[in-house]
Amino acid sequence: MTNPLAEAIHLDQDPYGLDRLLEADIDILTQLHEQVLNERGAGALATLMQQVQDSAARAADGGDPEEPGRVVGALTATQALQLAQALTVHFHLINLSEERYRSRLIRGTHSEVAGTAPDVWPAVAALGPAAARVKNLRIHPVLTAHPTEARRRAVSSALHRIAEQLDRYDDPGSGSQERDFAQRRMLEEIDILSRTSPLRTTPPQPSDEVRTVMSVFDQTLFQAVPRLYRTVESAIADGEPGRCRPSVPGFLRFGSWVGGDRDGNPFVTAEVTRQTMSIQAECILKALATGADRVARTLTMSEDASPPSPELASALARDSVTAPEIFQLIRKSSPGEPHRQKLLFVATRLTATREGQIDLAYREPAELVADLSLIQTSLEQAGDTRAAFGELQHLIWLAETFGFHLADLEVRQHSDVHRRVLDELLGQLDWDPEAPGSPTRLELLDSLAVNGWPAHVQALSDATREVLDTLRVMSWLQERWGAQSCGRHVVSFTQQAQHLVAVRALARLAVGDAALRLNVVPLFETGADLSGAVGVLEEWLTLESTRSWLDEVDWHVEVMVGYSDSAKDVGPASATLTLYRAQTQIVEWAQRHGIQLTLFHGRGGSLGRGGGPVHRAILAQPPGSVSGRFKVTEQGEVIFARYADVTLAQAHLERLTSAVLLADTDDVVHRNRAAAEEFDDVATTVERVSRETYLSLVRTPGFADVVAASSPLEELGRLRLGSRPARRSGAEKGRDLSDFRAIPWVFAWSQIRANVPGWFGLGSGLAAVGDLDRLRAAYRRWPLFASMIDIAEMSLAKANPRLAKSFLALGGQLSVTSAVLAEYELTRDLVLAILEQEELLERKLRLGTRVALRAPSIDALSHLQLRALRVIREGGPGDDAPSEEDREQWTRVLLTTVNGAAAGLQNTG
């Protein structure tokens, strides 16, 4: 079988041979996949796969557009399912090759090949007092449970095993016997993969999602995080890294919504949240104990060569009486090795902490860091600086970064849930809001938050008990694992100050005077909410409960801004510019009131959810909005794309860190402020007209039904991507746009090859400016505008208007189809004109090649999906109507094509 993927690689563009390695990986995996199909008697399937890919390629190149449909139209449901599964495996193998390729690029010694950031660190070091900047740095990725990873864990595991054997096969040191062994194992694993259903039979439970995310920490982050700190140390250190005390603290913190986000997910309960933290603590304490034991067994220097400090000697004497039997065994196994003895005792205490042995357990991570620092200082005083600041320092960084709870577990709930709970509880009070002199609801809630509730008020409904139990669990987790373990409560759809004080009032009822360090985080999501954010924050700041809490936390405030719902609400261009303006206003509000602000970005990961190159996005933020602190959500397929490999994880964290350090430099701040002022009229016009254009589309009568009929939106729930339901309600008739969650909304548009959430309305907005030279100047000088154009370019490149037209025709409204296609052409033409290009991605060669490589196979899957949708949606009259069995078979075909296209397009929600 020919390999169009390998043939499309331009070897003359790669003087270092890395593209040849990608070609070799694609060749071997494609050939092995074909061999597997032939061995199982499915050689005809391999031929069919090539046939439909070739026909789709010819159609895309101006050939007969009906040819792929005729090929697919002749298939039975069984043949279509087999083809969809084979194409899905094909994409998984290509993705594996490209992941290895990216890792090689990053590890490459040539920065012009790597395309990542070895050049950035000298710029960071040249900032001046870099050590002082790093001291106050805080990078805070938050992993979410949003269901956007279409692959089953079984598929991911199989690909991991194939990658291991491919490493062995590619190793220059492997002999012919070793390569034969690796090839045999790859054939075995590809055969298993090709026979593994890509579809989940049951939806994952929240605990499954938690354990899946734990694998990211175990497999990559525990290695990547210390490597990141070493990179930063190398950039700013005065002395030799690894031989002097590092000036780089543990500035990373990870957060998680997995097991804490209950917004629209009835399966995340207080008990689930409690269990989640137990799983997290088990993961990190086991890692720390293993790490301590490993490092301890290397500290074999004798007390003569490296004498213990008086402080270490005293600590060992205390340990010998704290646990005499255990310490006697340690001393016997490591005689005359005091540093090793102490670290082995640390490992023992960590195991005791994990197992809940109170007498020996650490009470908090600070105690562990103190013990490790004691060993480090003793080694330093003994002149053993390499042992002091080598692997032992890595262990200290892990303890500082992850504590005993691994990631700050955050609770999120919709403001409307709290409103309903409070309606029940306030109904038990003698309160008449209409009575003269009666406090307003806001004033009453503020008073209850400060002074407490009457004793007779109690939860009556299960929903209210669950909300209160969640707050009680947060208090318990803080008592068990520390205040940082679970203290943030994010309020979705914050629209009033009372939505924030409501959580504090409910917490007072739930825990009374018991300890609960509660950080209530507003989440502004829609266009209107973002525009009104400062008004809500101003009113919230007047409350006694707010000011009392701010005094406790040194007036530090966290505010979250949403990207996906705002884009669904007002369109991608309007949302981008509204978000920029809202962030600027929130920064000014914080500065007026002396508030230390952290903006929490709900950027998601896909293009339709505010995704894009993270380094560039940070450098495009409004002046003053970063200030050394950056917090962002990462989800679904983005988590595994960024953290599935140690090298990729380290590179991603380096991009985050370097961008945050550079974001507040005078040059960047001046550039962003000057550009925003210079092109304010452009932004105002694009924001207004793009919003109007987008709203004219989505407010078309019956528009939501058109989207549901022309896409697999209604079937997405059967993919069982996550534990959260795909819709906010169960209604299927009389659909409303607000009922669609942002994730399946973006997912559906990517499946029908239109990608509306990534670009629609932008073309009309750009056209309204009417000055191409000015738009080109904005692209050159304003990073935010450039980022918006580049994201639109990528989104347009992944779209296929010819296929989108066929999908949208299933919705039965020609006006919707015409509007989408006309705006596509307008947006594409203007984006190309601004970029001064003939084709999309022509200046992003590697990215353009990746998209082009996949196009024939993705188009083939799209034709299969169209066939399945037509059978399911249209059926036929009388005898032509499909049976329930046929409809169910084609539904399975549909879901398989959705899964495969997600792998091919490499973004879901």
C-alpha positions in Angstrom: 0.0 0.0 0.0 1.4 3.4 -0.9 1.9 5.9 1.8 0.8 9.4 0.9 1.8 10.6 4.4 5.4 9.7 3.9 5.4 10.9 0.3 4.3 14.4 1.4 7.3 15.0 3.6 9.7 17.5 2.0 13.1 16.0 2.8 14.9 19.0 1.3 13.5 21.2 4.1 15.2 19.1 6.7 19.0 19.2 6.6 19.2 17.5 10.0 17.4 14.3 9.0 14.5 14.5 11.5 11.9 14.4 8.8 13.5 11.2 7.5 13.0 9.7 11.0 9.3 10.7 10.8 9.1 9.1 7.4 10.7 5.9 8.6 8.3 5.7 11.6 5.3 6.3 9.3 6.5 3.7 6.9 7.1 0.9 9.4 3.9 1.4 11.3 1.8 1.7 8.1 3.4 -1.5 6.7 2.9 -3.3 9.9 -0.8 -2.3 10.0 -1.3 -3.5 6.4 0.5 -6.8 7.3 -1.8 -7.3 10.3 -4.9 -6.8 8.1 -3.6 -9.2 5.5 -2.8 -11.9 8.1 -6.3 -11.8 9.5 -7.8 -12.2 6.0 -8.7 -8.5 5.7 -6.5 -7.6 2.7 -9.6 -6.3 0.9 -10.1 -3.9 3.8 -6.6 -2.5 3.3 -7.4 -2.1 -0.4 -10.7 -0.4 0.3 -9.0 2.0 2.8 -6.6 3.0 0.0 -9.4 3.4 -2.5 -11.5 5.7 -0.4 -8.5 7.8 0.6 -7.5 8.1 -3.0 -11.0 9.1 -4.1 -11.2 11.7 -1.3 -7.8 13.1 -2.4 -8.9 13.4 -6.0 -12.1 15.1 -5.0 -10.2 17.6 -2.9 -7.9 18.3 -5.8 -10.8 19.3 -8.1 -11.8 15.8 -9.3 -15.3 14.3 -9.2 -16.7 15.5 -5.9 -19.2 12.6 -5.9 -16.7 9.8 -6.2 -16.0 9.3 -2.5 -19.7 9.2 -1.8 -20.2 6.5 -4.4 -17.5 4.4 -2.9 -18.9 4.7 0.5 -22.5 4.4 -0.7 -21.8 0.9 -1.9 -20.8 -0.4 1.5 -22.8 -2.4 3.9 -23.0 -1.3 7.6 -20.5 -4.0 8.5 -18.0 -2.9 5.8 -18.4 0.7 6.8 -17.7 -0.1 10.4 -14.6 -2.1 9.5 -13.4 0.7 7.4 -14.0 3.3 10.1 -12.1 1.2 12.6 -9.2 0.7 10.3 -8.9 4.4 9.5 -9.1 5.2 13.2 -6.2 2.9 13.9 -4.3 4.5 11.0 -4.7 7.9 12.7 -3.6 6.6 16.0 -0.4 5.3 14.5 0.3 8.5 12.6 -0.3 10.5 15.8 2.2 8.2 17.6 4.8 8.9 14.9 4.2 12.7 15.1 4.4 12.6 18.9 7.8 11.0 18.7 8.8 13.5 16.0 7.9 16.5 18.2 9.9 15.0 21.1 12.9 14.6 18.8 12.5 18.2 17.6 12.6 19.4 21.2 15.5 17.3 22.1 17.4 18.4 19.0 20.5 20.6 19.4 19.5 22.9 16.6 17.1 25.6 17.8 16.0 26.4 14.3 14.8 22.8 14.0 13.4 22.5 17.5 11.2 25.5 17.1 10.7 25.5 20.9 12.5 27.8 23.2 16.2 27.2 23.9 16.7 30.9 22.7 14.1 32.2 25.2 16.2 31.6 28.4 19.0 34.0 27.5 16.3 36.6 27.1 14.9 35.7 30.5 18.4 35.8 32.1 18.9 39.3 30.5 15.9 40.7 32.3 18.1 41.9 35.2 17.3 40.5 38.7 15.9 37.3 37.3 16.2 35.5 40.6 13.9 38.0 42.3 11.4 37.6 39.5 11.5 33.8 39.9 11.0 34.1 43.6 7.6 35.6 43.2 6.6 33.5 40.2 3.6 31.2 40.2 2.6 29.0 37.3 -0.7 27.1 38.0 -2.0 24.6 35.4 -5.4 23.2 36.3 -6.4 19.8 34.9 -10.1 19.5 34.3 -12.5 16.7 33.9 -14.1 18.1 30.7 -14.8 15.1 28.5 -12.7 15.9 25.4 -10.4 12.8 25.3 -12.1 10.5 22.7 -9.5 7.7 23.1 -10.2 4.8 25.5 -7.6 4.1 28.0 -7.1 0.7 26.4 -6.2 2.4 23.2 -3.8 4.8 24.9 -2.1 1.9 26.7 -1.7 0.0 23.4 -0.1 3.0 21.7 2.3 3.4 24.7 3.4 -0.2 24.3 3.9 0.2 20.5 5.9 3.4 21.2 8.2 1.4 23.5 8.9 -1.2 20.9 9.4 1.5 18.2 12.1 3.0 20.4 13.7 -0.3 20.6 13.5 -0.8 16.9 14.9 2.6 16.2 17.7 2.4 18.7 21.1 2.5 16.8 22.5 0.1 19.3 19.9 -2.6 18.6 21.1 -5.6 16.6 19.1 -7.5 14.1 17.8 -9.9 16.7 16.6 -7.0 18.9 15.0 -5.3 15.9 13.2 -8.5 14.9 11.9 -8.9 18.5 10.6 -5.3 18.5 8.9 -5.8 15.1 7.2 -8.9 16.3 5.9 -7.1 19.4 4.7 -4.2 17.3 2.8 -6.6 15.0 1.2 -8.2 18.1 0.2 -4.8 19.6 -1.1 -3.4 16.3 -3.1 -6.5 15.9 -4.6 -6.1 19.4 -5.2 -2.4 18.7 -7.0 -3.2 15.4 -9.3 -5.6 17.2 -10.0 -3.3 20.2 -13.3 -1.4 20.0 -12.6 2.3 19.9 -15.9 2.9 21.7 -16.5 2.7 25.4 -19.2 0.3 26.5 -19.9 2.1 29.8 -19.4 5.8 30.7 -16.4 6.4 33.0 -17.1 7.2 36.6 -15.5 10.2 38.3 -13.1 7.9 40.0 -12.0 6.5 36.6 -11.3 10.0 35.5 -9.3 10.7 38.6 -7.1 7.7 38.1 -6.6 8.5 34.4 -5.3 11.9 35.3 -3.0 10.4 38.0 -1.2 8.5 35.3 0.0 11.9 33.9 1.7 12.7 37.2 3.2 9.2 37.6 4.5 8.8 34.1 5.7 12.3 33.2 5.2 15.2 35.6 7.2 13.8 38.5 10.2 13.7 36.1 9.4 16.8 34.1 9.0 19.2 37.0 12.5 18.9 38.4 13.9 19.2 34.9 12.0 22.4 34.4 13.5 23.9 37.6 16.9 22.9 36.5 16.4 24.6 33.1 15.4 27.8 34.9 18.3 27.5 37.3 20.7 27.1 34.4 19.3 30.3 32.9 19.6 32.5 35.9 22.2 30.9 38.3 25.4 32.7 39.1 27.2 29.4 40.0 27.2 26.0 38.5 23.8 24.3 38.7 23.9 21.3 40.9 26.8 22.5 42.9 25.4 25.6 44.6 22.2 26.4 46.5 19.5 27.0 43.8 17.8 30.4 43.7 14.7 28.7 42.1 11.9 27.8 44.5 9.1 25.4 43.6 7.0 27.9 41.7 4.7 25.4 40.0 1.4 24.5 41.5 -1.1 22.1 39.9 -4.8 22.2 40.3 -7.5 19.8 39.4 -11.2 19.9 38.8 -11.4 16.1 38.4 -13.6 14.9 41.2 -14.4 18.4 42.3 -16.3 20.0 39.3 -20.0 19.3 39.9 -21.4 22.0 37.5 -23.9 19.9 35.6 -22.4 16.6 36.8 -24.7 14.9 39.3 -22.2 12.1 39.7 -19.6 14.3 41.5 -20.7 14.2 45.1 -19.2 15.1 48.4 -18.1 11.5 48.8 -16.5 11.5 45.4 -14.5 14.7 46.3 -13.3 13.1 49.5 -12.3 9.9 47.7 -10.5 12.0 45.0 -8.2 13.6 47.5 -7.4 10.2 49.0 -6.4 9.0 45.6 -4.3 12.1 45.0 -2.6 11.9 48.4 -1.8 8.2 47.8 -0.2 9.0 44.5 2.1 11.8 45.7 3.0 10.2 49.0 4.0 7.0 47.3 6.1 9.0 44.8 7.8 11.0 47.5 8.5 7.8 49.6 9.9 6.0 46.6 12.0 9.1 45.7 13.3 9.5 49.2 14.3 5.8 49.4 16.0 5.9 45.9 18.0 9.0 46.8 18.8 7.7 50.2 20.4 4.6 48.8 22.8 6.8 46.8 24.0 8.8 49.9 26.6 6.2 50.9 29.3 8.7 51.9 30.8 7.8 55.3 30.6 10.1 58.3 34.4 10.5 58.1 34.2 11.8 54.6 31.0 13.8 55.1 30.4 14.4 58.8 26.9 15.3 59.9 26.2 18.8 61.1 25.4 19.1 64.8 21.7 19.7 63.8 21.6 16.5 61.8 23.3 14.5 64.6 20.7 15.9 67.0 17.8 15.0 64.7 19.1 11.4 64.4 19.3 11.1 68.1 15.6 12.1 68.3 14.7 9.7 65.6 16.4 6.9 67.5 14.0 7.3 70.4 10.9 8.2 68.3 10.9 4.8 66.6 13.7 2.8 68.1 13.0 -0.5 66.3 12.7 1.0 62.9 15.7 3.3 63.4 17.8 0.3 64.7 17.1 -1.5 61.4 18.1 1.6 59.4 21.3 2.1 61.4 22.1 -1.6 61.0 21.7 -1.4 57.2 23.6 1.9 56.9 26.3 1.9 59.6 28.3 5.1 59.7 26.2 6.8 57.0 24.2 9.5 58.8 22.8 11.3 55.7 21.6 8.0 54.3 20.1 7.1 57.7 18.2 10.3 58.0 16.7 10.1 54.5 15.7 6.5 54.9 13.9 7.5 58.1 12.2 10.3 56.0 11.0 7.6 53.6 9.7 5.6 56.5 7.8 8.6 57.8 6.3 9.3 54.3 5.0 5.7 54.2 3.5 6.2 57.6 1.9 9.4 56.4 0.3 7.5 53.5 -0.9 4.7 55.7 -2.3 7.0 58.4 0.1 5.9 61.2 -0.3 9.1 63.3 2.6 8.6 65.6 5.2 8.5 62.8 3.4 10.5 60.1 4.3 14.0 59.0 1.7 16.5 59.9 2.3 18.8 56.9 4.6 19.1 54.0 6.6 21.8 55.7 7.9 19.3 58.1 9.2 17.1 55.3 10.9 20.0 53.5 12.5 20.9 56.8 14.0 17.4 57.2 15.2 17.4 53.6 16.7 20.9 54.0 18.4 19.7 57.2 20.2 16.9 55.2 21.0 19.3 52.4 22.6 21.9 54.7 24.6 19.2 56.5 26.0 17.9 53.2 26.8 21.5 52.1 28.7 22.2 55.3 30.6 19.0 54.8 31.7 20.3 51.4 29.6 17.6 49.5 27.8 20.2 47.4 27.0 17.9 44.5 25.1 15.4 46.7 23.5 18.4 48.5 22.1 20.1 45.4 21.7 17.2 43.0 18.9 14.6 43.3 18.1 15.6 46.8 17.2 19.1 45.5 14.8 17.4 43.0 13.1 15.7 46.0 12.7 19.1 47.7 11.2 20.6 44.6 8.7 17.8 44.3 7.7 18.3 48.0 7.3 22.1 47.5 5.4 21.7 44.2 3.0 18.9 45.1 2.8 18.9 49.0 0.9 15.9 50.3 -2.2 16.5 48.2 -0.6 16.5 44.7 -2.9 19.1 43.2 -5.2 21.8 44.7 -8.6 20.1 44.3 -11.1 22.8 43.2 -14.9 22.7 43.6 -17.0 24.2 40.9 -20.8 24.7 41.0 -23.3 26.7 39.0 -24.7 29.8 40.7 -28.2 28.7 39.9 -27.7 25.6 42.1 -26.8 27.8 45.1 -29.8 30.1 44.3 -32.2 27.2 44.6 -30.6 25.9 47.8 -30.8 29.4 49.4 -34.5 29.7 48.4 -35.1 26.6 50.5 -33.0 27.7 53.4 -34.1 31.4 53.5 -37.7 30.2 53.4 -37.2 29.0 56.9 -36.3 32.5 58.2 -38.7 35.2 59.3 -37.6 37.4 56.4 -39.8 39.5 54.2 -37.8 41.3 51.5 -40.8 43.6 50.9 -41.2 44.8 54.5 -40.0 48.3 55.3 -36.5 48.3 56.6 -36.0 44.6 55.7 -32.5 43.8 54.4 -32.0 42.9 50.8 -31.1 39.4 49.9 -27.5 40.5 49.4 -27.4 42.2 52.8 -29.0 39.2 54.5 -26.5 36.7 53.0 -23.6 39.0 54.0 -24.9 39.0 57.6 -25.4 35.3 57.6 -21.8 34.8 56.3 -20.4 36.9 59.1 -22.8 36.2 62.1 -24.1 32.7 61.3 -27.5 31.2 60.9 -30.4 30.6 63.4 -30.1 27.1 64.9 -33.5 25.9 63.5 -32.4 26.3 59.8 -31.7 22.9 58.2 -31.4 21.2 54.9 -34.7 19.7 53.7 -33.9 18.4 50.3 -31.2 16.0 49.1 -29.8 18.8 46.8 -29.4 21.1 49.7 -27.8 18.5 51.9 -25.3 17.7 49.0 -24.3 21.3 48.7 -23.7 21.6 52.5 -21.9 18.2 52.6 -19.5 19.4 49.9 -18.5 22.4 52.0 -18.1 20.1 55.1 -15.9 17.8 53.0 -13.7 20.8 52.0 -13.2 21.6 55.7 -12.3 18.0 56.5 -9.9 17.7 53.7 -8.1 20.9 54.8 -7.8 19.5 58.3 -6.4 16.2 56.9 -4.2 17.5 54.1 -3.7 21.2 54.6 -5.4 24.4 53.7 -4.2 24.3 50.1 -5.6 20.9 49.4 -9.2 22.0 48.7 -10.0 25.6 49.3 -11.2 27.1 46.1 -14.9 27.2 45.2 -15.5 28.4 41.6 -18.9 29.8 40.9 -20.0 29.3 37.3 -22.0 32.0 35.7 -21.3 34.6 38.3 -23.6 37.5 37.4 -24.2 39.2 40.8 -22.3 39.8 44.0 -24.8 37.6 45.9 -23.7 34.7 43.8 -20.3 35.0 45.6 -21.4 35.7 49.1 -23.9 32.9 48.8 -21.1 30.3 49.0 -19.7 32.0 52.1 -23.1 32.1 53.7 -23.7 28.4 52.9 -20.3 27.5 54.3 -21.2 29.2 57.6 -24.3 27.1 57.8 -22.4 23.9 56.8 -19.4 24.1 59.2 -20.3 26.8 61.7 -17.2 28.1 63.4 -15.1 25.2 62.3 -12.0 26.0 60.2 -12.6 26.4 56.5 -10.2 28.5 54.5 -12.6 29.3 51.6 -11.5 31.1 48.5 -14.6 31.9 46.4 -13.6 32.4 42.8 -16.0 34.2 40.4 -16.2 32.8 36.9 -17.4 35.3 34.3 -18.3 33.4 31.1 -20.8 35.0 28.7 -20.2 38.2 26.8 -22.6 40.1 29.0 -21.1 38.7 32.2 -17.6 39.6 31.1 -18.7 43.2 30.3 -20.4 43.5 33.7 -17.6 41.8 35.7 -16.2 44.9 37.3 -19.6 46.1 38.5 -20.1 42.7 40.3 -16.7 42.9 41.8 -17.2 46.4 43.0 -20.4 45.5 44.8 -18.8 42.3 46.2 -16.0 44.4 47.7 -18.4 46.5 49.8 -19.5 43.4 51.8 -18.3 42.9 55.3 -17.7 39.2 54.7 -15.6 40.0 51.7 -13.4 42.6 53.4 -12.9 40.4 56.4 -11.7 37.5 54.2 -9.4 39.8 52.1 -7.7 40.9 55.3 -6.9 37.2 56.0 -5.3 36.6 52.6 -3.4 39.9 52.2 -6.0 41.2 49.7 -5.2 38.5 47.1 -8.1 37.9 44.7 -8.5 35.2 42.0 -10.9 35.9 39.1 -11.7 33.4 36.4 -12.6 34.3 32.8 -14.3 31.8 30.5 -13.4 31.4 26.8 -15.6 28.7 25.5 -19.0 29.9 26.7 -18.2 33.4 25.7 -17.3 32.2 22.2 -20.5 30.2 22.0 -22.4 33.2 23.3 -21.1 36.0 21.0 -18.8 34.4 18.5 -15.0 33.8 18.5 -13.8 37.2 17.4 -16.1 39.2 19.7 -15.3 36.9 22.6 -11.6 37.4 22.1 -11.8 41.1 22.1 -14.4 41.2 24.9 -12.2 39.1 27.0 -9.2 41.4 26.4 -11.3 44.4 27.4 -12.7 42.7 30.4 -9.3 41.6 31.7 -8.0 45.2 31.2 -10.9 46.5 33.3 -10.5 43.9 36.0 -6.7 44.7 36.2 -7.6 48.4 36.6 -10.2 47.5 39.3 -7.6 45.5 41.2 -5.0 48.3 41.0 -7.5 50.9 42.3 -8.2 48.8 45.4 -4.7 47.6 46.1 -5.6 44.0 45.3 -3.1 41.3 44.3 -4.8 39.8 41.3 -4.6 36.4 39.7 -6.5 35.9 36.5 -7.6 32.4 36.0 -7.9 31.6 32.3 -10.5 28.9 31.3 -8.8 28.6 27.9 -9.6 24.9 27.3 -7.4 23.6 24.6 -9.1 23.3 21.2 -9.3 26.3 18.9 -13.0 26.8 19.5 -12.4 27.0 23.2 -9.7 29.7 23.2 -6.8 27.3 22.5 -3.7 28.1 20.5 0.1 28.4 21.1 0.3 29.1 24.8 3.6 31.1 24.8 2.2 33.5 22.3 -1.1 33.8 24.1 0.5 34.8 27.4 2.7 37.4 25.7 -0.5 38.9 24.1 -2.3 39.4 27.5 -3.2 42.9 28.6 -0.6 44.9 30.5 -0.6 44.1 34.3 -2.8 41.0 33.9 0.0 38.5 34.4 2.4 40.0 37.0 4.3 36.8 37.5 1.2 34.7 38.1 -0.6 32.6 35.5 -3.3 30.1 36.0 -5.0 28.2 33.2 -7.2 25.2 32.6 -5.9 22.2 30.6 -8.3 19.4 29.6 -9.0 16.2 27.8 -6.9 15.5 24.8 -4.8 18.6 25.5 -3.6 17.1 28.8 -2.4 14.0 27.1 -0.9 15.9 24.1 1.1 18.1 26.5 2.0 15.7 29.3 2.1 12.2 27.7 5.8 12.4 27.2 8.4 13.7 29.6 10.2 15.8 27.0 6.9 17.3 25.7 5.8 18.0 29.2 9.0 19.8 30.1 8.9 21.8 26.9 5.3 22.9 27.6 6.1 23.9 31.1 9.2 25.8 29.9 7.0 27.7 27.4 4.6 28.6 30.2 7.3 29.7 32.5 9.4 31.8 30.0 6.3 33.5 28.7 5.1 34.5 32.2 8.6 35.9 33.0 8.7 37.9 29.8 5.1 39.1 29.9 5.7 42.0 32.3 8.9 43.3 30.8 8.8 46.9 29.7 9.1 46.1 26.1 6.2 43.7 26.1 4.0 45.9 28.2 4.7 49.0 26.1 4.1 47.1 22.9 0.8 45.6 24.0 -0.5 48.9 25.5 0.5 51.0 22.5 -1.0 48.5 20.0 -4.3 48.2 21.9 -4.6 52.0 21.9 -3.5 52.4 18.2 -5.9 49.8 17.0 -8.8 50.4 19.4 -11.0 51.5 16.5 -10.2 48.3 14.6 -11.1 46.2 17.7 -14.3 48.1 18.3 -15.5 47.6 14.7 -14.5 43.9 14.5 -16.0 43.1 17.9 -19.3 44.8 17.1 -19.8 43.5 13.5 -18.5 40.0 14.2 -20.9 39.7 17.1 -23.9 40.9 15.0 -23.0 38.5 12.2 -22.6 35.6 14.6 -25.9 36.4 16.4 -27.7 36.6 13.1 -26.7 33.0 12.5 -27.4 31.5 15.9 -30.6 33.3 16.4 -32.0 31.9 13.1 -35.3 30.2 14.1 -34.7 26.5 14.6 -30.9 26.9 14.4 -30.2 24.6 17.3 -32.3 21.9 15.6 -30.3 22.4 12.4 -27.1 21.8 14.3 -28.5 18.7 16.0 -29.8 17.3 12.7 -26.7 17.9 10.6 -24.1 16.7 13.1 -23.6 13.9 15.6 -24.4 16.3 18.5 -27.2 14.2 19.9 -25.2 11.0 19.6 -22.1 12.3 21.4 -23.4 11.2 24.8 -23.2 7.6 23.6 -19.4 8.1 23.1 -19.2 8.1 26.9 -16.3 10.5 26.8 -16.7 11.5 30.4 -18.9 11.1 33.5 -20.7 14.5 32.9 -23.9 14.5 30.7 -23.5 16.1 27.3 -26.5 18.3 27.6 -27.7 20.6 30.4 -31.2 19.1 30.1 -32.6 15.9 28.6 -34.9 17.7 26.2 -34.6 16.8 22.6 -37.5 18.9 21.2 -37.6 22.6 21.2 -33.8 22.8 21.6 -32.2 26.0 22.6 -28.6 27.1 22.0 -28.1 27.6 25.8 -28.8 23.9 26.4 -25.7 22.9 24.4 -22.6 22.7 26.4 -19.5 24.4 24.9 -17.6 21.1 24.6 -20.1 19.1 22.4 -20.9 22.4 20.6 -17.3 22.7 19.4 -17.0 18.9 18.9 -20.0 18.8 16.6 -18.8 21.7 14.4 -15.4 20.1 14.0 -17.0 16.8 13.0 -19.0 18.3 10.2 -15.9 20.1 9.0 -17.2 23.6 9.4 -15.3 24.7 12.6 -17.8 27.6 13.1 -16.7 28.3 16.7 -13.2 29.0 15.5 -13.8 31.7 12.9 -17.5 32.6 12.2 -18.1 36.4 12.1 -14.5 37.3 11.9 -14.6 37.9 8.1 -17.6 40.3 8.4 -15.8 42.1 11.2 -12.6 42.5 9.2 -14.6 43.6 6.1 -16.3 46.3 8.1 -12.9 47.9 8.9 -12.4 48.4 5.2 -8.7 49.1 5.3 -6.5 46.2 4.4 -3.3 48.1 5.1 -4.5 48.9 8.6 -5.5 45.3 9.3 -2.0 44.2 8.1 -0.4 46.7 10.5 -2.6 45.4 13.4 -1.4 41.9 12.6 2.3 43.0 12.6 2.1 45.2 15.8 -0.6 43.8 18.0 0.0 40.3 19.4 -3.6 39.8 20.4 -4.9 40.6 16.9 -2.2 38.4 15.3 -3.1 35.5 17.6 -6.8 35.9 16.7 -5.9 35.8 12.9 -3.6 32.8 13.3 -6.1 30.8 15.3 -8.7 31.5 12.6 -6.2 30.4 9.9 -5.7 27.1 11.6 -9.4 26.6 12.1 -10.2 27.5 8.5 -7.4 25.1 7.3 -9.0 22.2 9.2 -12.4 23.0 7.7 -13.8 21.6 4.5 -16.6 23.8 3.0 -17.6 21.2 0.4 -18.2 18.5 3.1 -19.7 21.1 5.5 -22.3 21.9 2.9 -23.3 18.3 2.6 -23.6 17.9 6.4 -25.5 21.1 6.8 -28.0 20.1 4.1 -29.2 17.4 6.6 -30.5 20.3 8.7 -33.0 21.3 6.0 -32.4 25.1 6.2 -30.7 26.4 3.1 -30.3 29.9 4.7 -28.0 28.5 7.5 -25.9 26.6 4.9 -25.6 29.7 2.7 -24.7 31.9 5.7 -21.9 29.5 6.9 -20.4 29.0 3.5 -20.5 32.7 2.5 -18.9 33.8 5.8 -16.2 31.0 5.3 -15.2 32.4 1.9 -15.2 36.0 3.2 -13.1 35.1 6.3 -10.7 32.9 4.3 -10.1 35.6 1.7 -9.5 38.3 4.3 -7.3 36.2 6.5 -5.2 35.3 3.4 -5.1 39.0 2.4 -3.9 40.1 5.8 -1.3 37.4 5.9 -0.3 38.1 2.3 -0.6 34.5 1.4 -2.1 32.4 -1.5 -3.0 29.4 0.7 -3.7 28.8 4.3 -0.7 27.7 6.5 1.7 28.3 3.6 4.1 30.0 6.0 3.7 27.4 8.7 5.2 24.6 6.7 5.3 21.8 9.3 1.8 22.6 10.5 0.5 22.9 7.0 2.1 19.6 6.1 0.5 17.8 9.1 -2.9 19.1 8.1 -2.5 18.2 4.5 -1.2 14.7 5.3 -4.3 13.9 7.2 -6.8 15.4 4.8 -7.6 12.4 2.5 -8.1 10.0 5.4 -10.2 12.5 7.4 -12.3 13.3 4.3 -12.9 9.5 3.9 -14.2 9.3 7.5 -16.4 12.3 6.9 -18.0 10.6 3.9 -18.6 7.6 6.0 -20.1 9.8 8.7 -22.4 11.5 6.2 -23.6 8.1 5.0 -24.4 7.0 8.6 -26.1 10.3 9.4 -28.3 10.1 6.3 -29.5 6.6 7.2 -30.2 7.6 10.8 -31.7 11.0 10.1 -33.5 10.4 6.8 -34.2 6.7 6.6 -36.7 6.1 3.8 -40.4 5.7 3.2 -42.1 2.4 3.5 -40.0 -0.6 2.6 -37.0 1.7 2.2 -37.0 2.6 5.9 -34.1 1.0 7.8 -34.9 -1.5 10.4 -34.1 -0.8 14.1 -31.2 -3.3 13.7 -29.8 -1.4 10.7 -30.3 1.9 12.4 -28.3 0.7 15.4 -25.6 -0.7 13.2 -25.2 2.6 11.4 -25.3 4.5 14.7 -22.2 2.4 15.7 -20.6 3.3 12.4 -21.4 7.0 13.1 -19.8 6.9 16.6 -16.7 5.1 15.3 -16.2 7.8 12.6 -16.6 10.5 15.3 -13.9 8.8 17.3 -11.7 8.4 14.3 -12.2 12.0 13.1 -11.3 13.2 16.6 -8.0 11.3 16.3 -7.4 12.7 12.8 -8.3 16.3 13.5 -6.6 16.1 16.9 -9.2 18.2 18.7 -12.6 17.4 20.1 -14.0 20.0 22.5 
